[in-house]
Structure formats: C-alpha cells, structure tokens
C-alpha cells in the first residue's frame, strides 16, 4: 500500500525564485552567500591543534563553541569583520572551558601566523587567510567551598531542589553552569513564595590554580513580598478585534493575589492556546508599589482572523483523497472559532467501480468553539457533520451532532465531556442494511507528559474514553470503553535511540454486533494501527468469509528509533492487533502481526515518515507490502 499526505496553509502570496528540498537545490538561481556582506568579502580556512600534553577534550570544546569553526564556509565582511570574529572566539571558547570546569586553560588564535589579539584593527588581510586555533583546556577544577546565603525557607510553595542536588557542593566539578543554575534555583525559591524582585546581591568566585579548586560564594537579596496589581492590556493590532477585558480575564491573574511565576507561565499558555495572537507578552513593572502591589502589562498583536488550508492523500488500496477547511478564529472578540471541514476519499481505490461517485467517502461538517466558559481553562464545543464512509467491509451514512465542554486541569492532564447524538444507516454484506438512532455521552481524560508531541523522546501518553449510549431502534443501553497508553524511553541520553511502545484496548457491552452501527464497532489495520494491512481490514471473520467489526480490540506496537545523523533516522517496528466478537479480548482468534523498517527525516513540522511493512500472517485480500508516508511519528 502507498499512502501520502500533504497539508498547506496559505497566509499571503509571495514570489518563488528558487526551491530547495531538504537542503538539495532543485531549481532557480541559488542565493549568493556574499549577499549582505559589507565591503570586500574575506574567506578563511581554519584548523584546530592541541597544545603539547593537552587533554583531547579541548578539541570537542572548540568544535562545539567556536564561531570560526561553525561559519568557516561563509564569507566575512572585510578584514575588520574577520578580526572581530576571531577576537570574539576567545570569549566563546573561554566560556566553554569554564562551563566544563576548566579554569586554567590557554587559547591561541592565529591569523596567517600572527596572534589575532595583537593584530592592529586597521590591518588589511588577504582574500583568503589561514586560521589556527591552538587549545590547552587544562584540568577540571572542583569546588572547595560552595555557599549560598539567604535561601528561601522550605515549604509547600518552594518545590525547587536544594543546590547540592545539582552539584553545587564541595568536591563536585566546578562548572560555571552549575553556579549559574544554583543562583537561579535560589531566586526561584523566593519568587515561588511571592518575592518577585529577588536578586543576586553578590557573587564571588575565586579559582586557586595551585590546588585546582574553586571557592564560590553567592548572596541573595529576597526583596519585598509582592501581590498582583492591575493588569493593563495594550493591543497594538491596527484594527483590534479582541475584547481587552476578556483577554485580561483569560489570563487568570487576579489583582491582590500573591505573586507566583507559575501563574504567569499558565497565563501565557492560555493566551497561546487561543491561537488568536501573533504575539502576547506579559511584563512586570520594574518596582513593587509601596502598598506591595506589582503592576502588570500585557501587549498583544492579533493574527489575521481567517485561515484556510487543504491537503491530499493517495493509497494504492484506498485511492485518492482530498480535504479542505476554512476557519474564522475570532468571531465576536472572545476568540470564538468557527471551522468548516470538507473531505472526499476513495477515488480510484481497489474496490469495485471505484470511480463511481456513489462509492466515494464524504465528510462535511462545522465546529464552533468558545474558549473561557465558566473558567479560563474551560471551553465550550459544538459540532455538526454529515459523513458517508465507504470501505471494503461496510458503508455507513450518518448525521452526527455533539456539544459539551473541555477542561485543562494542568500542563499534563485535560478532560472532556460531550453529549452526542447520531442518525446512522449501516450496510454490509453480512448483516445487510440497518438504521440506528443513538444518544449518549462521551467522557474522556488525557494525560500527556511527552517532551515533543510530533517526535517524543521521553514521557508518557495515556487516554481513557468512556461512552454510555442508548440506541432507540433496538432499545439497547450500550457501553463503549477505549484505553490507550504510550511510553517513550530515551536510551543512551543523547536522543539517538528511543524505544517507543503503544498499547490500546477497547470493549463494547450491551448489544451484539448486528445491533450496532459498523462505524461504532472496532476494526484494526493501517498506518496508525497495524502496519502491513489495509485500513480497517482487520476484524471478525464470519462463516461467509466477510469481515465485520468486533466488540473488543487489542493493539500493540513497539518501535526502536535511531538517529544516524542530526536529521536522518531509521526505525524498526512490529505491530500486532486482534479484534474479537465478544466484549472481552479473545486471543484464540487470529492475531494479525506486521513488521517492517522505516526512515525519518526531521523537519520543522516534525519528522517526515516513510514506513515499509509486511504482514507476517496475512490472508487473501491483504497487501504484500504496506507503504506509508506522513508527517510525525506513527505514534
């Protein structure tokens, strides 16, 4: 199977003169690297040498910190530009040595045999120069003393770790970053308790080169206790649409409450979640007022209110598909979103008469979202859409409506509660045509601690969905439950190897499969399920050879992801799934397994994914090879 998808969003037209794809120039005139250079461009070659008896760690430190090394293929603005770049490298490399706890190192940077620090600023250099960086990184020093005066008292509002836990202690490596982090932890401890203007009063760091030790002494000035003052909203948009009072309420910052930096972080996240602002910056006043209040300011710039996008996909089994949406993201000044979606798929697939419009799948719908109902973290959502789904196993035509609320509890946990109603006609070769009217609720909890939604290296994802439903035609109370969990383990600590696992289970009670619409039952197979099999081609086999949906589902996947370079990676994976006719899993039925290899290319939108999978126990009608393309990891 071959599946491809591409999504584009257009904001403003612009001319295209050249095109590069993943760093490969395809057409048009390349940009001249000398554009933007002031004066006569200068070029250079650079080499790194170790001083006698020097630790080889110096090579890595220079390569990681030197601007001369990083930019050696780029021209520089004249002789003065090259001299400034070389002199700046002294500071960059020295900072890298300090960050590694090395306070006795020596650095030499020569240009055409002369020390860069001694070359007169008005010297004229040749068109191409030879630069040699010689490094002796010296030994790593340890703390002899590591002291902080006036730490915040430990209580429920001070969750920061003590400085000793980050290595700010005697006999630990005296890395400069540890000193700075210890300072920041000390300040955060006071800020978490309401002391907004806590500051470092003094810092004394002394290196003893004879003993190869460092004495560090930090003194903190906590300042005064602060409470939130008035929040002033300034909208710099040419034609503002947002209600400033509503925006201030959505931050959740209440005048008179004790200052806490976590409140400001939450406020920024709430404003970002609205998707209305190009920029939203909360800033504090420089001083706390005599009455203990700290005034706040909020500067806003709105995005254009309207947005649209479209995409397409192709599969050798499922044919061609296309989709488009149009959205208004600020209807009445309270960030209300109105979105229309349209999709069509199944054009020219493997099914019979696949170019007949009656055999295409369609979706047309609209969704309205009103943020900030009851609390700033609660949204109201209402949607209505009609859908016709035509697959090899079944055809359903439905009209569905949904209304309810979503709520964000914290950065990791969110929930939703909806009232759903649907009118559905379901048809398949085994049960024939049936009509259903359903009314029920959908409740869900989502926990997500992943470090990156599109390309996770660490964290846990878990979702639980419960749907109590009443079906009027057959008079059944139905319960549908779905649980899914994913874990991500970074192996080796450098983001090069990640072990990702996924487990999903589902169960339906209260009615037999005959008395349930096909799109409510469980199927498996496809790029986001069991790779190597067609979309929703794994189900319950009947005595007539037809595949119908089941009332239980178990899916499991495991991937070992490895990055070969900073942008290119490979993946080995195995997927498995079983669909049962009863409400509990029956592993005596034929569990389908697929395995394969994949490639990844990191982009700004997430990894570009290419997976090749084979069914290990496929049957008649299953593909010999699954070919999947998409943006983002499979899970």
C-alpha positions as MATLAB code, in Angstrom:
seq = 'XXXXXXXXXXXXXXXXXXXXXXXXXXXXXXXXXXXXXXXXXXXXXXXXXXXXXXXXXXXXXXXXXXXXXXXXXXXXXXXXXXXXXXXXXXXXXXXXXXXXXXXXXXXXXXXXXXXXXXXXXXXXXXXXXXXXXXXXXXXXXXXXXXXXXXXXXXXXXXXXXXXXXXXXXXXXXXXXXXXXXXXXXXXXXXXXXXXXXXXXXXXXXXXXXXXXXXXXXXXXXXXXXXXXXXXXXXXXXXXXXXXXXXXXXXXXXXXXXXXXXXXXXXXXXXXXXXXXXXXXXXXXXXXXXXXXXXXXXXXXXXXXXXXXXXXXXXXXXXXXXXXXXXXXXXXXXXXXXXXXXXXXXXXXXXXXXXXXXXXXXXXXXXXXXXXXXXXXXXXXXXXXXXXXXXXXXXXXXXXXXXXXXXXXXXXXXXXXXXXXXXXXXXXXXXXXXXXXXXXXXXXXXXXXXXXXXXXXXXXXXXXXXXXXXXXXXXXXXXXXXXXXXXXXXXXXXXXXXXXXXXXXXXXXXXXXXXXXXXXXXXXXXXXXXXXXXXXXXXXXXXXXXXXXXXXXXXXXXXXXXXXXXXXXXXXXXXXXXXXXXXXXXXXXXXXXXXXXXXXXXXXXXXXXXXXXXXXXXXXXXXXXXXXXXXXXXXX';
ca = [
       0.000    0.000    0.000;
       1.195    3.538   -0.760;
      -0.143    6.382    1.315;
       0.917   10.003    1.067;
      -0.402   13.190    2.618;
       0.494   16.849    2.333;
      -1.065   19.844    4.059;
      -0.553   23.516    3.170;
      -1.763   26.727    4.777;
      -1.634   29.963    2.794;
      -1.403   33.314    4.563;
      -0.055   35.636    1.881;
       1.199   35.074   -1.677;
       4.864   35.577   -2.456;
       7.051   35.032   -5.480;
       9.143   31.862   -5.767;
      12.518   32.272   -7.466;
      14.312   29.166   -6.249;
      13.435   25.950   -4.446;
      15.427   23.730   -2.081;
      14.118   20.445   -0.667;
      15.823   19.072    2.451;
      18.948   21.089    1.619;
      19.117   19.916   -2.015;
      18.859   22.709   -4.610;
      16.289   21.720   -7.237;
      15.720   24.786   -9.425;
      16.072   28.542   -9.688;
      19.054   30.763   -9.001;
      20.920   29.996   -5.810;
      21.324   32.790   -3.285;
      24.805   34.313   -3.411;
      26.458   33.661    0.014;
      28.209   37.039   -0.255;
      24.885   38.928   -0.275;
      24.687   41.050    2.882;
      28.458   41.281    3.218;
      29.773   44.793    3.920;
      32.915   45.710    1.999;
      35.164   43.180    0.276;
      34.287   39.608    1.359;
      37.068   37.691    3.108;
      37.415   33.914    3.282;
      39.428   31.694    5.588;
      40.472   28.124    6.359;
      40.508   27.059    9.994;
      42.267   24.218   11.819;
      42.324   23.152   15.488;
      45.516   21.987   17.180;
      46.132   20.591   20.654;
      48.915   22.145   22.693;
      51.522   19.672   23.985;
      50.270   17.486   26.873;
      46.730   18.812   26.447;
      43.544   16.824   27.043;
      41.768   15.847   23.802;
      38.556   17.191   25.340;
      39.768   20.578   24.106;
      39.059   19.586   20.503;
      35.408   18.861   21.274;
      35.027   22.076   23.271;
      36.412   24.215   20.451;
      34.332   22.500   17.769;
      31.170   22.982   19.825;
      31.747   26.646   20.734;
      33.850   28.318   18.025;
      32.051   30.640   15.599;
      35.071   30.462   13.293;
      34.625   26.699   13.007;
      30.843   26.849   12.660;
      30.937   29.514    9.900;
      34.154   28.536    8.083;
      32.343   28.106    4.757;
      30.804   31.598    4.866;
      32.491   34.845    3.766;
      33.146   37.600    6.314;
      32.637   41.369    5.943;
      36.157   42.559    5.198;
      39.328   42.401    7.294;
      37.678   44.104   10.274;
      34.888   41.529   10.242;
      37.336   38.623   10.286;
      39.368   40.180   13.112;
      36.235   40.789   15.191;
      35.084   37.213   14.604;
      38.442   35.816   15.728;
      38.585   38.015   18.840;
      35.035   37.038   19.778;
      36.111   33.398   19.621;
      38.446   33.914   22.591;
      35.388   34.680   24.741;
      33.273   31.874   23.295;
      35.933   29.211   23.820;
      36.806   30.536   27.284;
      33.133   30.320   28.275;
      33.057   26.713   27.030;
      36.126   25.906   29.188;
      34.503   27.432   32.263;
      31.293   25.558   31.549;
      33.328   22.322   31.697;
      35.021   23.318   34.946;
      38.363   24.200   33.339;
      39.793   27.460   34.690;
      43.470   27.032   33.792;
      43.280   26.612   30.028;
      45.080   28.601   27.358;
      43.769   29.675   23.937;
      45.737   30.841   20.914;
      44.104   32.031   17.685;
      46.497   32.982   14.880;
      45.651   34.544   11.520;
      48.357   33.890    8.938;
      50.816   33.162   11.759;
      50.039   36.224   13.921;
      48.069   36.185   17.189;
      44.649   37.682   16.439;
      44.589   39.686   19.688;
      47.796   41.504   18.624;
      46.868   42.352   15.012;
      46.040   46.076   14.616;
      42.350   46.738   13.946;
      43.070   48.596   10.691;
      45.184   45.790    9.194;
      44.323   44.615    5.684;
      44.106   40.826    5.377;
      44.417   38.820    2.137;
      41.349   37.496    0.319;
      41.827   34.059    1.996;
      43.505   33.634    5.372;
      44.707   30.640    7.362;
      43.473   30.492   10.954;
      44.869   28.080   13.553;
      43.221   27.635   16.961;
      45.565   26.040   19.497;
      43.938   24.868   22.725;
      45.157   23.606   26.065;
      41.966   23.066   28.011;
      43.736   22.355   31.307;
      42.429   20.196   34.186;
      38.928   20.265   35.620;
      38.636   22.123   38.934;
      36.438   21.117   41.876;
      34.556   23.219   44.407;
      36.410   23.719   47.669;
      33.503   25.735   49.045;
      30.058   26.296   47.530;
      27.873   28.594   49.608;
      24.564   30.446   49.139;
      23.374   32.915   51.767;
      19.711   33.670   52.475;
      17.977   30.726   50.807;
      14.174   30.724   50.822;
      12.614   28.599   53.596;
      11.363   25.189   52.560;
       7.562   24.973   52.434;
       4.718   23.914   50.160;
       5.366   26.872   47.826;
       9.065   26.073   47.390;
       9.425   22.975   45.229;
      12.904   23.720   43.852;
      15.679   21.235   44.683;
      18.495   22.249   47.040;
      21.727   23.399   45.334;
      23.541   20.225   46.409;
      21.315   18.130   44.138;
      22.619   19.916   41.020;
      26.279   19.575   42.001;
      26.805   22.871   43.824;
      28.750   21.317   46.702;
      32.289   20.686   47.895;
      34.364   18.176   45.869;
      31.977   18.424   42.886;
      33.134   19.643   39.459;
      33.121   23.446   39.474;
      31.301   24.016   36.187;
      30.250   27.615   35.630;
      26.789   26.480   34.560;
      26.273   24.851   37.960;
      26.990   28.170   39.686;
      24.506   29.997   37.475;
      21.881   27.284   37.942;
      22.338   27.396   41.717;
      21.715   31.149   41.594;
      18.572   30.654   39.509;
      17.244   27.980   41.864;
      17.797   30.284   44.819;
      15.923   33.103   43.074;
      13.110   30.778   42.011;
      12.710   29.611   45.602;
      11.982   33.185   46.716;
       9.863   34.029   43.663;
       7.674   30.964   44.250;
       6.860   32.431   47.640;
       5.884   35.825   46.252;
       9.158   37.744   46.259;
       9.025   38.880   42.638;
      12.149   41.056   42.669;
      14.564   38.680   44.388;
      18.062   39.225   43.010;
      21.670   38.151   43.330;
      23.224   40.709   45.688;
      26.800   39.490   45.219;
      28.727   36.661   43.585;
      32.338   35.855   44.483;
      34.073   33.097   42.513;
      37.809   32.528   43.066;
      39.956   29.890   41.379;
      43.059   28.507   43.094;
      45.270   27.322   40.234;
      47.765   25.659   42.586;
      45.134   23.470   44.249;
      42.903   23.365   41.139;
      39.871   24.324   43.221;
      37.148   26.988   43.146;
      35.563   28.904   46.017;
      32.054   30.162   45.211;
      30.011   32.412   47.479;
      26.550   33.720   46.452;
      24.402   36.159   48.426;
      20.697   36.582   47.637;
      18.542   39.624   48.363;
      14.927   38.459   48.561;
      13.375   41.915   48.341;
       9.735   42.552   49.294;
       6.672   40.332   49.181;
       4.520   41.198   46.132;
       0.868   40.811   45.153;
      -0.604   41.300   41.707;
      -1.545   44.840   40.855;
      -3.761   45.941   37.959;
      -3.213   44.310   34.555;
      -3.080   46.804   31.690;
      -3.813   45.387   28.219;
      -2.314   47.105   25.175;
      -3.384   45.809   21.765;
      -1.032   47.079   19.042;
      -3.045   45.499   16.199;
      -4.013   48.029   13.508;
      -7.705   47.130   13.808;
      -8.143   45.298   17.158;
     -10.971   42.780   17.455;
     -10.320   41.167   20.837;
     -12.144   42.355   23.957;
      -9.353   43.570   26.287;
     -11.383   42.827   29.424;
     -11.966   39.260   28.247;
      -8.270   38.818   27.489;
      -7.338   40.014   30.989;
      -9.836   37.538   32.493;
      -8.463   34.691   30.368;
      -5.011   35.128   31.902;
      -6.417   34.012   35.266;
      -4.330   36.672   37.047;
      -6.388   38.195   39.873;
      -5.492   41.530   41.416;
      -4.473   41.182   45.060;
      -3.316   37.563   44.895;
       0.241   36.705   45.907;
       2.783   36.742   43.097;
       3.855   33.362   41.676;
       5.851   32.926   38.430;
       3.896   29.749   37.684;
       0.751   31.890   37.357;
       2.446   33.941   34.621;
       3.509   30.780   32.769;
      -0.059   29.475   32.872;
      -1.369   32.831   31.663;
       0.967   32.752   28.669;
      -0.110   29.215   27.819;
      -3.797   30.162   28.000;
      -3.245   33.050   25.602;
      -1.205   30.875   23.245;
      -3.928   28.228   23.261;
      -6.437   30.784   21.927;
      -4.497   30.788   18.594;
      -5.541   34.400   18.044;
      -2.338   36.280   18.796;
       0.838   36.612   16.795;
       2.428   37.933   19.994;
       1.219   38.099   23.601;
       3.801   39.318   26.133;
       3.182   39.751   29.861;
       5.666   42.072   31.528;
       6.102   43.147   35.150;
       6.689   46.664   36.423;
      10.263   47.435   37.394;
       9.354   48.139   41.025;
       6.858   46.924   43.593;
       4.469   49.709   44.689;
       4.574   50.979   48.291;
       1.378   49.044   49.052;
       3.057   45.785   47.942;
       1.325   45.501   44.584;
       3.174   44.733   41.366;
       1.502   46.226   38.255;
       1.439   44.028   35.151;
       1.235   44.851   31.459;
       0.092   42.723   28.542;
       0.994   43.649   24.963;
      -0.961   41.935   22.175;
      -0.774   41.670   18.420;
      -3.535   39.729   16.676;
      -3.246   37.372   13.742;
      -5.499   37.682   10.683;
      -8.874   36.254   11.763;
      -9.417   33.975    8.773;
      -7.435   30.924    7.821;
      -7.853   28.099    5.350;
      -5.943   25.021    4.283;
      -6.177   21.958    2.115;
      -4.449   18.603    1.676;
      -4.440   15.419   -0.317;
      -3.558   11.760    0.012;
      -3.145    8.697   -2.161;
      -3.151    4.975   -1.477;
      -2.947    2.093   -3.923;
      -5.684    0.393   -1.878;
      -7.834    3.351   -0.839;
      -7.321    5.626   -3.852;
      -7.157    9.425   -3.929;
      -8.466   11.702   -1.209;
      -8.653   15.455   -0.655;
      -9.671   17.695    2.211;
     -10.027   21.397    2.941;
     -11.035   23.654    5.795;
     -11.916   27.292    6.402;
     -11.777   28.840    9.865;
     -12.610   32.144   11.491;
     -10.733   32.283   14.801;
     -12.211   35.389   16.399;
     -15.893   35.852   15.600;
     -17.098   38.200   18.342;
     -13.953   39.332   20.167;
     -13.757   36.374   22.579;
     -11.579   34.103   20.381;
     -14.591   32.106   19.204;
     -13.658   29.710   16.396;
     -15.953   28.647   13.590;
     -14.479   25.994   11.333;
     -15.863   24.236    8.260;
     -14.341   20.940    7.044;
     -14.879   19.018    3.811;
     -13.291   15.699    2.803;
     -13.568   13.245   -0.051;
     -11.713    9.934   -0.386;
     -11.814    6.537   -2.050;
     -11.438    7.794   -5.627;
      -9.880    5.064   -7.764;
      -9.212    2.584   -4.960;
      -9.087   -1.201   -5.129;
     -12.841   -1.621   -4.576;
     -15.210   -2.350   -7.444;
     -16.462    0.588   -9.533;
     -14.090    2.864   -7.614;
     -14.591    5.869   -9.914;
     -18.322    5.969   -9.274;
     -19.121    8.972   -7.011;
     -21.579    6.755   -5.139;
     -18.589    4.740   -3.899;
     -16.609    7.725   -2.619;
     -16.408    8.638    1.075;
     -17.509   12.155    2.040;
     -17.495   14.362    5.115;
     -18.911   17.840    5.548;
     -19.081   19.485    8.947;
     -18.731   22.542   11.110;
     -17.387   23.112   14.636;
     -17.873   26.072   16.963;
     -15.553   26.607   19.943;
     -15.977   29.234   22.664;
     -12.944   29.436   24.976;
     -13.270   30.553   28.574;
     -16.648   29.203   29.691;
     -17.056   29.162   33.495;
     -13.244   29.247   33.970;
     -10.390   30.385   31.714;
      -9.432   26.711   31.306;
     -12.880   25.505   30.170;
     -14.052   25.613   26.540;
     -17.478   25.037   25.041;
     -17.552   22.981   21.821;
     -20.432   22.231   19.429;
     -20.193   20.413   16.116;
     -22.458   19.038   13.406;
     -21.344   16.959   10.452;
     -22.596   14.526    7.899;
     -20.448   11.620    6.758;
     -20.614    8.804    4.248;
     -17.923    6.171    4.750;
     -17.465    3.568    2.019;
     -14.965    0.793    2.805;
     -14.442   -2.767    1.626;
     -16.147   -4.053    4.777;
     -19.098   -1.713    5.160;
     -20.863    1.504    4.153;
     -22.320    3.949    6.652;
     -24.193    7.209    6.142;
     -24.622    9.324    9.256;
     -25.560   12.716   10.609;
     -23.882   13.457   13.942;
     -24.125   16.268   16.450;
     -22.009   16.933   19.531;
     -21.970   19.545   22.270;
     -20.048   19.790   25.505;
     -17.009   21.044   27.342;
     -13.271   20.526   27.512;
     -11.202   21.435   30.555;
      -7.467   21.739   31.137;
      -6.507   20.724   34.682;
      -2.749   21.281   34.334;
       0.043   21.045   31.781;
      -0.334   17.263   31.513;
      -3.977   16.480   32.323;
      -7.113   17.516   30.417;
     -10.661   16.194   30.139;
     -13.786   16.427   28.007;
     -17.482   15.713   28.420;
     -19.830   15.751   25.431;
     -23.449   14.967   24.668;
     -23.658   13.098   21.335;
     -26.495   12.225   19.013;
     -26.390   10.427   15.654;
     -28.653    9.037   12.974;
     -26.870    6.281   11.019;
     -27.655    3.873    8.201;
     -25.207    0.965    8.160;
     -24.851   -1.627    5.391;
     -22.553   -4.602    4.907;
     -22.672   -7.943    3.091;
     -23.236   -9.970    6.240;
     -25.920   -8.047    8.169;
     -27.447   -6.078    5.299;
     -28.965   -2.605    5.842;
     -29.874   -1.317    9.306;
     -30.901    2.041   10.757;
     -29.743    3.375   14.124;
     -30.508    6.381   16.299;
     -28.084    6.859   19.182;
     -27.966    9.312   22.051;
     -25.297    9.352   24.727;
     -22.311   10.892   26.397;
     -18.579   10.830   25.763;
     -16.252   11.366   28.684;
     -12.502   11.344   28.318;
      -9.315   12.017   30.263;
      -5.966   12.664   28.592;
      -2.558   12.617   30.292;
       0.394   13.730   28.177;
       3.907   14.302   29.543;
       5.764   13.849   26.224;
       8.630   16.232   25.529;
       7.530   16.604   21.876;
       4.111   15.613   20.522;
       5.399   15.003   16.978;
       8.693   13.322   17.911;
       8.756   12.208   21.544;
      11.969   11.043   23.236;
      10.690   10.869   26.796;
       7.377   10.792   28.590;
       4.030    9.054   28.835;
       0.782    9.443   26.910;
      -2.457    7.952   28.217;
      -6.100    8.395   27.231;
      -9.269    6.879   28.647;
     -12.622    7.282   26.856;
     -15.994    6.068   28.143;
     -19.161    6.312   26.013;
     -22.535    5.347   27.537;
     -25.018    5.256   24.620;
     -28.722    4.453   24.171;
     -29.837    3.085   20.781;
     -33.569    3.623   20.137;
     -34.331    1.193   17.258;
     -33.239   -1.915   19.163;
     -33.699   -0.417   22.641;
     -30.216   -1.124   23.988;
     -28.048    0.651   26.513;
     -24.500    0.362   25.203;
     -21.187    0.970   26.900;
     -18.016    1.581   24.879;
     -14.648    1.923   26.543;
     -11.240    2.632   24.982;
      -7.896    2.851   26.781;
      -4.604    3.745   25.126;
      -1.144    4.138   26.607;
       2.218    5.052   25.091;
       5.667    5.188   26.673;
       8.888    6.689   25.355;
      12.314    5.757   26.713;
      15.469    7.568   25.699;
      18.375    5.103   25.527;
      21.887    6.483   25.954;
      20.935   10.034   26.983;
      21.702   11.769   23.662;
      18.365   11.458   21.801;
      19.981    8.989   19.376;
      17.999    5.925   20.452;
      14.377    5.871   21.592;
      12.246    2.856   22.489;
       8.558    3.651   21.918;
       5.692    1.356   22.900;
       1.938    1.573   22.448;
      -0.967   -0.472   23.840;
      -4.647    0.071   23.064;
      -7.614   -1.916   24.301;
     -11.318   -1.481   23.731;
     -14.592   -3.109   24.735;
     -18.288   -2.711   23.866;
     -21.074   -4.120   26.053;
     -24.872   -4.157   25.898;
     -25.620   -5.324   22.339;
     -24.476   -7.771   19.671;
     -22.598   -6.618   16.582;
     -25.744   -6.998   14.446;
     -27.461   -4.341   16.555;
     -24.634   -1.805   16.386;
     -23.630    0.527   13.540;
     -20.444   -0.617   11.808;
     -18.631    2.663   12.465;
     -19.144    2.140   16.216;
     -17.538   -1.316   16.180;
     -13.804   -1.996   16.380;
     -11.552   -2.609   13.382;
      -7.755   -2.560   13.071;
      -5.177   -2.129   10.326;
      -3.488    0.768    8.572;
      -0.666    3.255    9.135;
      -1.774    4.288   12.640;
      -2.764    0.801   13.746;
      -1.251   -2.460   12.440;
       1.052   -1.600    9.567;
       1.267   -4.041    6.702;
      -2.536   -4.376    6.473;
      -5.191   -2.289    4.770;
      -7.153    0.401    6.594;
      -9.794   -1.270    8.831;
      -9.174   -4.624    7.125;
      -8.689   -6.490   10.406;
     -11.944   -7.517   12.041;
     -14.029  -10.600   12.798;
     -14.212  -13.200   10.029;
     -17.706  -14.618    9.509;
     -18.683  -18.054    8.214;
     -19.291  -16.439    4.815;
     -15.766  -15.010    4.642;
     -16.869  -11.424    5.275;
     -15.043   -9.153    7.736;
     -17.228   -7.347   10.261;
     -16.419   -5.171   13.240;
     -15.879   -6.589   16.698;
     -16.790   -5.699   20.263;
     -13.259   -5.933   21.623;
      -9.887   -4.715   20.445;
      -6.261   -5.116   21.464;
      -3.451   -3.379   19.584;
       0.238   -3.235   20.493;
       3.217   -1.619   18.795;
       6.900   -1.317   19.560;
       9.472    0.821   17.758;
      13.221    1.232   18.125;
      14.119    4.641   16.695;
      17.711    5.526   15.892;
      19.146    8.789   14.541;
      22.052    8.248   12.117;
      22.719   11.979   11.697;
      21.116   15.061   13.218;
      18.314   14.910   10.637;
      18.172   11.328    9.298;
      16.973    8.323   11.273;
      15.842    4.731   10.888;
      13.140    2.778   12.702;
      12.493   -0.910   13.235;
       8.966   -1.775   14.348;
       6.476   -4.567   14.997;
       2.686   -4.116   15.309;
       0.022   -6.582   16.402;
      -3.748   -6.446   16.684;
      -6.731   -8.670   17.354;
     -10.452   -7.866   17.041;
     -12.889  -10.088   18.956;
     -16.581  -10.715   18.512;
     -17.192  -10.689   22.285;
     -16.816   -7.831   24.763;
     -13.578   -9.229   26.111;
     -10.441   -9.978   24.076;
     -10.170  -13.495   22.658;
      -6.571  -14.196   21.715;
      -7.603  -17.594   20.367;
      -8.730  -15.678   17.299;
      -6.263  -14.844   14.554;
      -3.954  -12.112   15.888;
      -2.538  -10.119   12.979;
       1.129   -9.126   13.126;
       3.061   -6.758   10.878;
       6.721   -5.756   10.976;
       8.986   -3.511    8.993;
      11.559   -0.783    8.710;
      11.200    2.955    8.275;
      13.128    6.126    7.592;
      12.787    9.530    9.232;
      13.847   12.991    8.102;
      13.487   15.762   10.680;
      11.701   18.916    9.502;
      10.358   21.968   11.305;
       6.869   20.393   11.246;
       8.087   17.106   12.685;
       9.763   14.015   11.238;
       8.886   13.097    7.657;
       7.946    9.415    7.977;
       8.393    6.616    5.448;
       7.477    3.102    6.639;
       7.630   -0.198    4.767;
       5.745   -3.058    6.440;
       4.887   -6.665    5.607;
       2.027   -8.709    7.082;
       3.552  -11.700    8.868;
       0.321  -13.716    8.782;
      -1.726  -12.056    6.071;
      -4.713  -13.610    4.355;
      -6.325  -13.309    0.960;
      -7.054   -9.644    0.272;
      -4.231   -8.319    2.448;
      -1.423   -6.444    0.634;
       2.008   -8.000    0.276;
       3.662   -4.739    1.314;
       2.461   -1.637    3.123;
       3.992    1.721    2.158;
       3.189    4.683    4.428;
       4.235    8.353    4.212;
       3.302   11.058    6.671;
       4.440   13.855    8.995;
       5.143   12.876   12.585;
       5.901    9.518   14.143;
       3.393    6.667   13.783;
       2.538    7.148   17.483;
];
